[in-house]
Amino acid sequence: MGELQVAVQNVGWNAAKRLPFILLSFWVVFLVELMSRGQWGESLEWSLRAIPELLLNIIVVLGLLLLATAATGKVHLSFWLVSTVCLVFGTVSGIKLAILGVPFLPWDLLLTNETKDMAPYVAGFLNFTVVSGLVSFITINVLLLYKLPWFALTVNWKHRSIMGIASLFLLASIYTDEYISIKKLANVQNLAWDQAENVRANGFLLSTVMNLKFLFLNKPDGYDGESIRTVMSSILPAVPVAGEIKPNIIIVLSESFWDATQVKGISFSRDPLPFYHELIQTYSSGTLLSPQFGGGTANVEFEVLTGNTMRFLPQGSIPYNQYVNKDIDSLGSILTRQGYMATAISPFHSWFYNSKKVYENFGFAKYIPLEFFKPDYEGPYLADREVANQIIESSTTSEGPDFIFANTMQNHYHYYPGKFKENTIEVTGVTGESKGLLETYAQGLLGVDDMLKRLVTYYEKLDEPTILVFFGDHQPSLGQDYKAYKDIGYLKENDPDFLEKMYRVPVLVWNNYLPKEKTVLNMSPSFLGAYILNLSQRTGNYFTDYLYQLSQYLPVIPPENHYAEMKISKDNLKVYEKLQYDILFGDQHGYSGMKQKIKNNDYLLGSGHMVIDQIRMEVLNDGKVLRVGGSNLPYNSIVQINGQKMATNWVSKNELIVEIQPDSIIKYPWKVEIVVKDFKDRILSKSNEYIYSQEMTTHTEESLF
């Protein structure tokens, strides 16, 4: 019995000696979260609430600590090395998140050409959270490591070998998505579409590890400046001489647009897409093989605007968040060089998918996000009709030809009944949950068709040549595991036609000036831009010229595992891959001869510069109001007087009314300005500063407007 007790005690003592590693790992995770989040309270709340995510972050640190100890044989040194590196990156991430709204990401280490963007991070380094966190870090570390004897561990070669194996297993289980993935067991997902939310939900260290797989891309064989120049010299211009007509070019990416009426076995009480079906009888239409299903809109947009393809990038990656960190020639910049006004329009937040930075890097002149829209909603998202209104307004208020790229949100996931006020289309041939999903989706298609009709009706009467391209980004996600698709018999188990059935989306090309010609379109989204340039007789660049030539004999690029069945040789894509690598990751040798910069120096958010040119005080029965007159004043304008936010009522794009409360104490002169903010309270746009003095209140009460 005595020997058994001794054995149990030895096992217990040996286990207890390993507990410091877990305790140390937790302490590092908490401090990293403190630095990343910038608040003690939020860090504590996350640590108590997000237990699975917390444990996975601890495993990351534990794996790194074991690995360092296995390499050095010294616990103290290993802890200082691991904790310091993690803390530094966590701190940089927190400051970057506070300033730019984007956390520190693995690919930031590669952004050598954007060193200037790191300057603001240093300015915010010394704040209370950082200083108090560092003091706590040093104080408690000294106490734990040097004052408590049970942290003084002896590590021999046997222990170091075991630690090395254990660390590799732990880190691999976090990194991989395969069979040994702890992430899958914990049901933790990489929220790659919003890296700020990814860090907030999953923790900085875990998010960083999950993003590492998107960092490394192999350089194509034979890539160098000379090989790129050789390829460029062999490319013939798709449009040698630009045509005399400069048509407006409007591209609409319609969220989750898919023609559900094509499915046999179900029927709709009325056609949700009558106008679309009418147009495809006369105008060119067909399908695109999307790289996405159910989500990832930005990736399809990326292909259309730049001609780069997701087929050469890691699955699950999002270029807008990861790779678009420098100027990239796009349809926006190509057409800007030909006198076009390039405008991007999106009825969602400006920060989503890093859009406001991406469109700047693409050479657009303007970006109009949700914050500049009127709040016209259909369900939880802005209505497609309001996007149509923004497109029409943007094209009619500018001089010269317009290039407009717009996406929509009305028919975005989810599709459960109750999303819209009422479902007015009944779907028969299916029951239960799938019936509800399809009926909600069909209701959303009514908005799609209405938007298309509004645009065509307007531009067919406009005395300006116009091309409208209308397409879907991906098919809708209708229930878990493709439930609705299976219930209606469209998709079978282990369906051999899975790719064609689930990744095909409609595309329609309408115009008001070319001879009517109905062509059946079949291509990848990355070829759509080159097709549009050719149709409109606009010159492209070397890349779009190459893509147009390639698309003539290889119009669709599927995932690599479908190459054989589609009779595609990887050799035929080597040039494409090399050119894309040069643009995204290489030295951009292809741009060396470009005379004009890609980025637009006048890039702005909103429909135009907000300007205040008149201010007038009026005395009404219930108090005083300030009438602010100007131009380009969006619905969500906020008037600030001497930095103080005022109650603002929008009248029109030329007038705002500010309520002056009797108890407001604002000393003259007033510095009046208008700002537009996102929901995170960050200023997106600001007007000129208008000085309003007390003498101005003595003017007549006659309205200026």
Steps between C-alpha positions, in 0.01 A plus 500: 500500500787730584660442160167573328466824692850602403429417134177702505680788666776489238246502217316788664821692553615442143161622372510800731840595364342527152216724616720812486510471122121519482486782755769694316319444170173635642679805635655576159165456322327738739768766461497468121123542500534802728741664257296399197164615639628805687268456798532301822124443528457369147798266540358354823153466346636313198713271720194399703259472207698353210630189676567285187680788328696577818613138529613493136703818554657339807592197289672732250715657773559164668618355171736792441629484859565126480670544163727777628582301813580194293738713293670689784458271800424808712147569622565857609668605177235326291220672685655845460556441128150367427313744721690804374445417133130428554456815706672723245280377216190520720583860587561599138172334406308689766639836394448425131142387572428822687641720224414318178227260611710203381710277729859398439500212252774257394525652152575841653854371538527496120383858447843654463365758257254632758741576782360853517163358611661365817593850622161573664528183709798634692317819592237309696742272681511666842149478644368377833417147386839443339697646790298324771515176304876516464545577871278204588686282250841569650389494865305176490754329276778574750280370781402181319835416347743594768321513835314169485736201514267261317560692176868412509478189287788287382461393139717216375529370143228242552258767617604732218428232240157434645430874514602541137267224382215627719542857374490396136186296561326788680590761240410268211161429657430874507637575153341216304140455392541126450428204726697611808358852497409621849328799339242271345433328831452839665287624207723804454507667157741741340293815437729602215244738344533735800839473667411752770208284608718192456742630762221612731321166484788253481785686666810648339736201518250242374390729214863554405571127483185438294607772257852364451385258231408799283846652529731275305472466125765334291670707235421357154790329325699738287347816644714812457484835327637370174241221474217748559635738235533210257137405551386860464680537168303206359155629598292658226256780596142375517389849391787655299324837462226624731162566345363851462206430732568500874198324647407508865597163642294386797570169670259372763593207721165379627530325835424126481329541161404161361210402276310261726223462240729280288463212748267227380251354743404822678281786383443861601158665529646780286829565331735682741722607208267601214708790371825305515340214306376747241845654450689173460285421197664790315829591665819308571474289812618176653689394809824555687674223691540671834787414736259534794185343641274662759744781587832663416358776281825697513689217329270506198521879491879471516501275193272725295676828579862384473496188280692307766358160588436327830612172342865590568437608860451295819147374554329715760721800439352846447729718287329823604611438859826325429661585170367833369756705688639702208382659177341246265382593153127436470210591276470813716852625428507375138186697414605802709800534271252529213300785652244303701371583848548175693256450788453203733166462680419260783197498733707363787752630751808674363733288712362166382756301300736798540304655213584868546872422475457247219311737269768762556768247403293412192507860377133592551415868542207448736360237732142533627441254788197444724582800719411733210170328407145594588364237743265330253490141625335186369539249781822535699701648212486807279261454209628429151290792373707741708818364339338565161426856611863551600620367165269730306587803711873433472489473122280805446690738728842437346646641182616263231470122493458297820633170617293381793546179692221429748402208715178432687390355836121455500505129417794417727481194726287411709181376328283384788136617490458833674801663336267711285170654605310248289582220258269550202615206286402144583734216406342159442667165457685527833392512863626589847806710567616493138168640380542798732859556392415498131199729543709753691772479239242548221371810679852639493522428126211741448731775622773381263265512203361837602850648522590366157181646354561841662848521351407382150190723490707803593798444274306393193346850500830673574678656207832353610641169377494261794598140568348327802649174627286323759620179668486289813796447730409157636201276556303544824557280803159338549524303823777295653673245281319630189167395651261678264701401193478136605133514601394625156707234327738748342803360682563131564732336749853492358365677193752474213373835369546678834730770361275588208185495710622692803747752358324631191353852519313707238652784299318741269651770278260774383572816304309784335715574195649186346314276252303239688699182515424198715816315596510212746755593765703240685809616688675544831446835677868584452440522123193723525695826522700424185175407322338832599799704383488324164124547467522871579806540275711635786870428510620295794844425638738213424323281757145548369629451144656170606180394681288574195724283283502220756123509539453433130615140541479451878197700620447316829756419768368249753666378821813299426336166582269556200776573248512145364125462439488844333813415296705787637877484514681679783760603243238721333461695823865551592523841334176612668631389839834674444339829396266487800786429739687801364199724561405381848822379660789581270666822393229599251740494208197522271425850630852634440405681179179650637509879471207578729467389859222255579383661822277807459630797700146639529349179639215567743218331686152614403349647185717814519680736733266628769492879489340756732440830322213658697379503859199682643336515841121500510275563799197275504212470747663207675855632497790568267630300209810535291456448128817366341521522124755343268551209267550122512347475848403134556207379706719398793668839531585616851555869571766578758539842661833556670541123500162441670254268326167668425155356431491506120203457266564427132286696252684441174852461364514879516348574841516388861313633802667510840294530817649751743393408852446786749741345748776458239808698600703556187726802502530714190656486250366161399718267301243304302583185307316195369623146552388152403590218737484123488325300769832469685492880538794554265487802270484403133456839342515862611391829343676833500493697825256792492536783752168635631517813717248664731458794261351265242196440723388863449432448131141485375312177559438459128589146402801455280364186357 
